[in-house]
Amino acid sequence: MVREYSRLALRKDLAEEFYRAVKNLGRKPSEVLEFIIQAAVDSINHGVDPIDMVHICRLARSLGLGRGGYEVGKEAGVLLRAYYSPEEFLEILTRVGPKVFHANRVGPNAFRVNNATIRETLRGILEGIGYKVRVEGDMVFLDNVPEYTK
C-alpha cells in the first residue's frame, strides 16, 4: 500500500512516514489524501498558494486559535524558530501576512497592520523569532533586518 502513495509524494520515505502516521490516527490513507487535496483546491479557490498552507497551519498551531497579543506572539515566535530562520520567516510573512494577519509589507523592513491586537501579536512573533521590532502607529518596523533580505 505504501507504494501507491510514494508516487504521489515523490519520496518513498515521506510516503512511509505519512502511511504510519495516518494509521496511528486510525484513519485510512486514501481518506486523508482526499481531504488534503480538497483543502488544497479550496485554498487555490480562495487565492492562497497551497504550499503556504503549511506555513499558515504552523502559525495557527503556534498561536492557538483565538489567542493574540504580545506574549502569545512571543511564545509563538520562539516555537516557529524550530521551523524557520528569521530570514525565511520574513519571506513567508511577506507571502501569507496579508491573508493571515492583514499585515502588508510596505518596505524592506516595515509592515502595516491596522488592528492593534494583531499588531502586538505580530510584534511578539517577530521578536520571538529573533528580530528587534519597534511599533509606530500602525507600522511595525524591523530594526535588524540583514541586508540580503531587503
Buried (B, 14 or more C-beta within 10 A) or exposed (E): EBEEBBEEBEEEEEBBEBBEEBEEEEEEBEEBBEEEEEEBEEBEEEEBBBEBBEBBEBBEEBBEEEBBBBEBBBBBBBBBBEBBEBBBBBBBBBBBBBBBBBBEBEEEBBBBBEBEBBBBBBBBBBBBBBBEBEBEEEBBBBEEBEEEBE
